[in-house]
Amino acid sequence: MQQRNLGGLTVSALGLGCMGMTGVAGLPAMYGVTDEAEAIATVHRAVDLGITLFDTAEVYGPYTNEELLGRALGHRRAGVKIATKFGFTFENGLRGLDSSPAHLRAVCEASLKRLGTDFIDLFYQHRVDPAVPIEDTVGALADLVREGKIGHIGLSEAGAETLRRAAAVHPIAALQSEYSLWEREVEVEILPMCRELGIGFVPYSPLGRGFLAGTAKRAEEYPKDDYRHNDPRFQGANYDANVALLTAVQGVAAAHGASAAQVALAWLLAQGSDIVPIPGSKRRATLEDSAGAATIVLTPEDLDALAAAAVVGGTAGPRYGNPAMLAMLRK
């Protein structure tokens, strides 16, 4: 697979988001039933396909996602890059944020043990902690770089000014934020700031939590413990309005003999060589379909049609139904 550069870290053009393999604190089956054996087989298949970036986090599970990824990679660890995240505190679900230097150092040591490795390639702050100056957090991360515990520093859902302040302390390799045809608002300020500062961009939920793959159902058709049951964009009139975007994606896909998911990912790849999407997969079939996006070349007409169907801010419904989650975005 083609390689790309994230602020000095070389990885495959597509990564693998591992969150769905275990869910998140409070949502053990966030996107449906999990199967550990299939999840491990999916990690193995990703390596076979040339995928080298694997994305996890302490809060996924919590803890069990890192453990699963560590077991799955095993002797293949040397050929891949592991990205994980710190910054939440939790007990019987999420409790709050903590990006203090002491806390992030403790999380790093615990994550290293769970992953079965002595080095984290990319260590992200999962959400900006308003109680801790970003300069203090990045300074502590820089210490971990110097100690050889981590290779590169990342931020997730940080705003433009936070990125500038962070980069003044130490180079930031990557920003991870939601970005897709479904969610384009990062194009206004945040993506330009990343490019000004030489920061790579890692889109999470690049398929709009499955909506852009064309397999999503209405919110009420999912179990109550499935994240999509409470996603405003899957509900009622919002769902109906968002089908127009999916129809445009499917039209381009039909012209290429591709899947809708492949076209949605190919669109992201076409937005710049500094962009590395991490579609989430917990099964080999969906992984293999997503990986096929790397071979699709969209025409200028395709890109124009997709952009017209997915204007910035045009998706119906807010990103999160939980006000607390919305409050942590792009700070």
N, C-alpha and C positions, 0 to 999 in steps of 0.2 A: 504494500500500500504506500501511496505517496506520503512523504514526510513533511511536516511543517514545524515552524519555530515559534515557541511561546517565550518570548523574552530571554532567549538563551537556552531554553530546554527544547530539545528536538524530540518530537513525538509523531505518531501516525496522524493522518489527516482527520480521522475519526477516532474517538476514544470510546470507552464503555462505561456508562453509568451503572453502578452496582446497587443503588439504593433499593430498587424493587425486589432484590433477592431476599431481603429480610424485613423491609419496611423501616419505619422510623419510630422513635419513642412514642408510645400511645397509639400507634397505628401499625401493628405487626403485619397486617396483610394490606398494606396501603393500596396496592394495585392488584388485588386478588390473591389467591392461595399461592404460597411459595413451596418450592420443592428443592431441597438442598442439593440432591444428586444432580438434578437438571441444571441448577445454577452453577455448580462446579464444572459440569460438562460445557456450559456456555462460556465460562472463563477460558477453558482449554481451547475451545473452538476459536475464540477471539484471538488468542495467541497464534493459532495456526493461520488465521486470515491476515496476520501482519499488524493487528491492533496492538499498540504498545502503551497506551495511556489508560489506566484503570482508576476510576474515581469512587472513593468511599468516604466515610466520615465516622467519627466517634459516636455521634448520635443515631446513626443508622443501626437499628436494632433496639436499644443501644448496644454497642460493643460487638454484637454478633456478626455484623457485616464485615468489619475489619478481620475478625477471626476467620470467617469463611473465605475471604479473599486471600488471606495468608496461607491457608491450607490449600486452596485451589492452585495458587501460583507455585508453591513448593520450589522444586529445583529449577523452574523457569523464571524465577525472580530476576536473575541477572539480565535478562533480555527485555525487561519492561520497565515502565515508570509508574510508580504508585503516587497518587494524590489523595490526601486525606485532610480532614478539617477539624478544627477545635472551636470553642467559643460558647457552647451552651452548657448549662448545668441542668441536671434532671434527676428526678426521683419519682417513680410512678407517673412519668410524662415529663414534658419540658417544664422547667422552673424559671429559667431566666438566662442572662448572659453573663459571661465572665471571661474577659480577654486580658486579665492582669498578667504580668510577666510570670509570677509564680504558678498561676493556674495553667497557662499555656505550656510551660516547661513540664509540669506534671503530666499533662495530657500527652505531650510528645513522647515521654518515656513509656506511658501505658500503651499508646498506639504502636510504638515500635515492637513491644512484646506481643501484642495481639496479632500484628501483621507478620511476626516471625522474621523480622529483618532488623538490620542495624542502621538503616538509612531511609528517610522519606524523601522522595524526589521533589515533591511539591506540597507544601504545608500551607493550607488556606485558613484565614480567619473566616469562620462560617457566616457570621453577621457582625457588623460594626457594633461595638459596645460603647454606648454614649458615656458610660461612667469612667472609661479609661482612654486617655488621649491616644490617638492612633500612633503618634510618635513613640510612645512608651511600648506599645504592642510590637511595632515593627522593630524597634531597637532590641527587644528581647528575642525576636525571631532572627535578627541578624547575628545575635550571639550564638544561636543554634546552628546557623550556617557556618560560622567560624569554627565551631566545635565539631563539625562534620556530622551532625545529627540530621540535618535537612539540607537539601540542595538548592531549593528555590522557594521564594515567598509568594503566596497568592492571597488575594482578597475575594470575598464573595458579596455581591449586592452592595458594593460600596458606591457612593456618589462621586461626582467629578472632583469636588474640592478635597474629599478624603483621599482620593487617588493621588492628587498632587502633593498633599502633605506627606503621605506614606512614602512616595517615591523620593522625596527629599532626604529621607533617612537612609534608605537602602533600595536598590533596584527591586521592582515588583515584576515577577515573571508573567503573571496571569491574573485576570479578573474573571471570575465565574459569575454569570448572571443569566436570568432567563432571556432568551432571544430566539425568535422564530418568526415565520410568517404570521403567527398568532400573537406575537408580542414584540413590537419593533421600537418601542420608545427609547431604548438605549442608543438608537442612532442619532438622537437629538444632541445630547451632550456627552454621554459617557463613552461611547465608542470613539468619537473624535479625541477625547482626552487620553484614552488608552493609546491611540496612535501617536499622539504628540509625545507621550512619555515612553514609548517603546514597550508597552505592555500588551501581551497577547490576550485574546478573548476566547473564553470557553463557554459556549451556550449550553445551559442545562434546560431540560424540558424542550428540546429542539423540535419535538413533534406535538407540542401543545398538549402534553399528558395523554397522548394517543389520539387526540382528535384528528390531527392531520394525517394519520395513517388510514383513516376511513373506517376504523373498526369500533369507534367509541359509540356508546349508547347514551340515552338520556340519563340524567342524574338519578331519577327515581327508579331506574332499572338496576342500579348497583346496590349491593348490600350497604347497610348503614355504616359499617366499619371500613368501607372502601372510600378513599379520599375523594373520588369523583362524585360520590353521592352528595357532597356538600360544596362542590365547585360551582360558583355562580355561572361560569361560562358554559356549563353543561345543563343548566336549568332552564325550563320553560321557554319563554320568548328569546332568551339569549342563545339557546341551542339552535333554535330555528334560524335566527339571523346569521349565526356563524356557519351554517351549512353552505352558504353562498361561497365562502372562502374555500371550503373543502371541495366544492364542485369545480372551482377554477383549478385547484391543484390536480384533481382527478383528470381534468381535460388535458392538461400538459402531460400527465403521466401516460394517458392513452396514446398520445402522439409518439411517445418514446418507447412504448412497450414496457413501461416501468410501473412500479407501485407508487401510490400516493406518498408513502413515507420516503421513498427514494428521492422523489422530486423535491419534497420539502427540505430534506437534508442537502441535496445538491444546490438548492437556492442559497442556503447558508454558506456552503463551501465557496460559492461564487461571489460572496460579499467581501472576500479578502483572504490572502494567504496567511494572515495572522489569526484566523478563526478556526477553532477545533471543536466541533460539536461533540457532545457525549450522550448520544441517545441511550436511554436505559433499556436493558434487555435482561430477562431472567430465563429465556428459552433460546435454544440454538436457532430455531426457525426465524424468530424476529431479528436476532442478531445478524444472521446471514442476509436477510432482506435489507437491513439498514446498511450493511457493509457495501452492498451493491451501489449505493449512492456515489461512492468515490469514483466510479467509472462513467457517470452520466455527465454529459456536457450540455448545458442548457443554452439555447440560442438567445440572442438579444431580444427577440420577439417573445420568447418564453418568459424571460426575466421581466419584461415590461408588463406582460399579462398578469403575472403573479403579483408584482408590486401594485398594480392597479386594483387588484382584488383584496389586497392586504395593506391598506394605508395605515400609517402610523396612528395609533389610537383608535383604529376602526373596529377592533374586536369587541363584541357585545359582552358586557359584564366585567367586573373587577377581577384581578388576578387571584385574589384570595377572599373568602367569605369571612375569615377571622380578622378582626381589626388589629389584633396584636401582631399578626404576621405581616399585615400591610405596613404597620408602623416601623418594621425593621428593614424595609427596602430602601436601597439607594441613599444611605445616610453618609 
